[in-house]
Amino acid sequence: MPLIERLEQKFGWIAIPKLVRIIMCFQVLVFVLVWVQASENNGYPALLELITLNIGKILQGEVWRLVSFVFLPPTFNSLIGMFFAVIVSVLLGDLLETLWGSFGMTLYVLGSMLGTVAGAALVWSTGGGIFLPTSGYLFSGSLLFAAAVYHPNLEFRLFFVIPVKLVWIAIFAGAALLLQVIGMLSTHPMAGVALVLSVANFFVIFVPGFRRAVKMRGELAGRRRKFEGARATAEVAMHECVSCGKTERDDADLVFRVAADGEEYCVVCRAKQQG
């Protein structure tokens, strides 16, 4: 029995259906509240200070930060950007939940959160302070990377016009993340390592997920070949008159007979030959 099924038998109660949708709803709420606070106070919104992943504050008793940081939106500067981030994240979350089930999706989200907390603790332990104020971006990115493994050919309409496959979007996002890691390694090595830890849940599922995706695509290709072969067989005529060239596809009621010369004739041409 696969490990994920054994875990589900013991810890299935932790599964939260539509978890990604719930998280995105909270991200939208935080986005709106931050905009309101920023416009009123003209400064750093108090809400962000309360929910950012701050290991020092957590050790002082503010344990809600272990969860609240996942509600940070991927962007605070663009309403359009936030809109598309929510739509795409919900779509990819539903896609992955259909594939993994609620328990698997919950485990993946928990893995993302644990990796981010571990990264934040690593940075804090080396005097780096607060880590990943835009962890919502990494959460959406981890969904994107996972979905691209299973459905690389899924198309999105860029600007509602240009079709772009999901695998290319994931490659672009991965390249941007890699550049960010390289930049951090040059200034604060532990921050770069922490950034990798924050998406470690993707690497945990990548190998088995990639193998499963390849297997699924192979099975689909096999079924397609089988179907096309059966359809081609159905389109080939079983009988053909050597005289007029008619087949049972031309006339379903036409009867064919094999003559003494070993050739097949329709009854009309055979009657003419005998006449």
C-alpha positions, 0 to 999 in steps of 0.5 A: 500500500502506498505511503500516502494511503497508509497516512490517510488511514491514520490521519485522514481527519486532518483533510480539509476539502477545498483548502486552497479556496479557503486560503485564497479567500483569506488572502483576498481579505488580507489584501483588502484590509491592507489596502484600507489600512495603508490608505488610512495610515500612510505607513506599514499596515498593522495587520501585516505586522501581526501575521508575518512569519516572525520567529522571534515573535513566535517564541514570545508566544504569538503562535498564530504566526505559524499559520497566519503567514500563509494568508499573505497575498502574493502581491500588494501592489496590483489589483489585477495581479491579485485577481489573476493570482486568485483565479489561477491558484484556485484553478490549480488547487482544484486540479491538484485536489481532484488528482490527490484528494483532499488529504493529499492536497492538505498534506501538500499545503502543510508541507509548504507551510513547514518548509517556510517555517523551517526556512524562517527559523534558519534565517532567524537563527543566523541573525537574518530577522523576518523572512519571506514577507511575500510567502503567498507568492511562494505558496502559489508558486508551489501549486504552479510547479506541482500542477505543471508536473501532472498537466504540462500541456494545460493552456492559459490565455495570456491577456485572454488572447495568447495561449501559453502552456502551463509548463512554460509558465512554470519554467518562467516562474522557476527561473525567476525563483532561481535568480532570486535564490542566487541573488540571496546566496550572494548576500545572505546564504541562509536566506537562499537556502531558506527560500529553497526550503519553502518550496521543498514540498514540490521537490518531495512530490516531483519524482513520484509525481513526474513518474506518475504523470509519465505513466498516465500520459503513456496509458493515455497514448496507448488508449488513443492508439488502440481507439484509432486502430479500432476505428481504422479497422472499422473503416476498412471494408470486409468485402469488395467486388473486383468488377465494380469496386463496390463494398458493403459500405456503399450498400449495406444490403449488397451480397458478395460471393466468391467465384470459381476464380477465387475472386469476390464479386457482388451478386449483381456483377456475378449475375452478369457474368453468369448471364 
